[in-house]
Amino acid sequence: MSFKFEKLIIWQDSMSFGEKIYHRSSQFPKDEVFNLISQIRRASDSIALNIAEGSILQSNPEFRRFLGYSIRSLAEAVTCLYKAKYRNYITEETFTALYNESYKIMNHIIAFRNKLN
């Protein structure tokens, strides 16, 4: 048995992305724990959380709305990545890898959302 969302590639990829962000942000300065660390973790976790919540007992239009929330959370996480890069908490290489992964996830979520009625 499994929940519907567990089979969705967009959920699986979002879960992986959230874990990468969690581990990477643990290396940020400790004075960012209640600021950027908290913000980027909540935003990146929200991507998969909204996919899961929207997939359970929701109509397709409602699920589309939750996928929109996921896309917004992804944009927030990317903005936090920019902040981390500008503050020299991550390298350009790390930024590029996470940015490219987030861009891929966004496109997959949009494509999936467009297929829902």
N, C-alpha and C positions, 0 to 999 in steps of 0.2 A: 504494500500500500504506500501511496505517496500523495502529497498535495499536488494540485495542478501546476503550481508555480515551480516546483522542483524540476520539472521536465523542460522548463523554458530556458533556452540558451541565454537570453538576456538576463534572467535572474542569476544563473550560474556565473556568467561573466561579471555581473555587478557584485556578487559575493566575493569573487576573487579580487576585483578592483578594491573593494572596501578593506580587505585584509592587507593588501599591499600598502594602502594609504595608512592604515593603522600602524604597521611596522615601521614605515618610513617616518611617520610623524613622531614616533617614540624617540627619534634622534634629534628632534627640534630642541632648542633651549628650554629649560624648565620654566623660565618666566613666561613662556607661551602656553602653558598648560591650560589656563582658563580663557585663552584667546584663540590663537590660530589652531592649536592642536585640537581643542574641543570642537571648533567650527568645522574643520576639514573632516574630522571623524564623523560628526553628526551628518554632514552633507553626504559623504560617501556611503555611509550606512543607509541613509534615507533612500538611495537609489533602489536597492534590492527590497527594502521594507515596503516601499510604495508599489512595486511590482507584485509582491506577495499579497498585500492587502487588497489591491485592485482586482486580483484574479479570483478571489474567493467570494462566491455568492453575489457577484456584481453583474449587471448588464454590460454589454459591450460598450455603450456610450460611457458608462461609469468607469469601466476598466480603462478606456481611453483617457479619461480625466486623470486617473492615478498614474498612467504612463506619462502624462504631461508633468505631473509632480516629480516623477523620476528624472525627467529631462532637466527640469529646473534645478533639482538637487545636484545633478551632474555639472551643470553650468556653475553652480556655487562651488563645488569641489575644484573645478578647473581654475576658478578665480583664486581660491586659496592656494593652489599650486603656483600660480603666478606670484602671489605674496611670498610664498616660501622661497621661490627662486630669487626674487628681488632682495630678500633679506639674507640671501646666501645660506639658506638652510638645506637646500638641495642643489645638486650640480645641474648643469645644462643637460647633460646626458639623462639623468634621472627625470628631469622635467619633461624632456622630449618623449621618453618612453611612456610615462604616465599620461601625458597629453595625447599621444597617439592612441593609447588604449582607451582613453575616455572618448575620443572622437569616434572610434570604432563602435563602442557601446552605444553612443548617442545615435549613430546612424542605424544600428540594429533595432533600437527601441522605436525610432521613428518608422522604420519599415514595417515592424510588427504592428504598431499602432495603426498605420495606414491600411493594413489588411483586415482590421476589425471593422464590422459594420457600424 
